[in-house]
Amino acid sequence: VQLQASGGGFVRAGGSLRLSCTISGTIFSPNVMYWHRQAPGKQREMVGRIVSGGSTSGLSTDYGDSVQGRFTISWDNAKNTMYLQMNGLKPEDTADYYCQVHDLRTLSQYWGQGTQVTVSS
């Protein structure tokens, strides 16, 4: 399983970006897919996650307090891609953003490479 993150860039405060995490390989349900971020000199922070409980349970999302109401995670099953829509960006959102998948059936965890987001004031 490989995760490919993309979509980072430079944006002014108040702007928007959409990050993508494309998954190649098979991920079983149930699973949890995460977006994390890490700013220079700071600890890694969970931005949000999308939980797949299986075919009858659907998907659920939750977010870190610092991004609640501004960021949205979604999943496109046809493209095997997780998205992070980031609106109302602030300079404090500047960080490297990483996607992660935790396969709860096999207990395997997979990480993508970071994609850098820089928000200017």
Secondary structure, 3 states (H helix, E strand, C coil): CEEEEECCEEEECCCCEEEEEEEECCCCCCEEEEEEEECCCCCCEEEEEEEECCCCCCEEEEECCCCCCCEEEEEECCCCEEEEEECCCCHHHCEEEEEEEEECCCCEEEEECCEEEEEEC
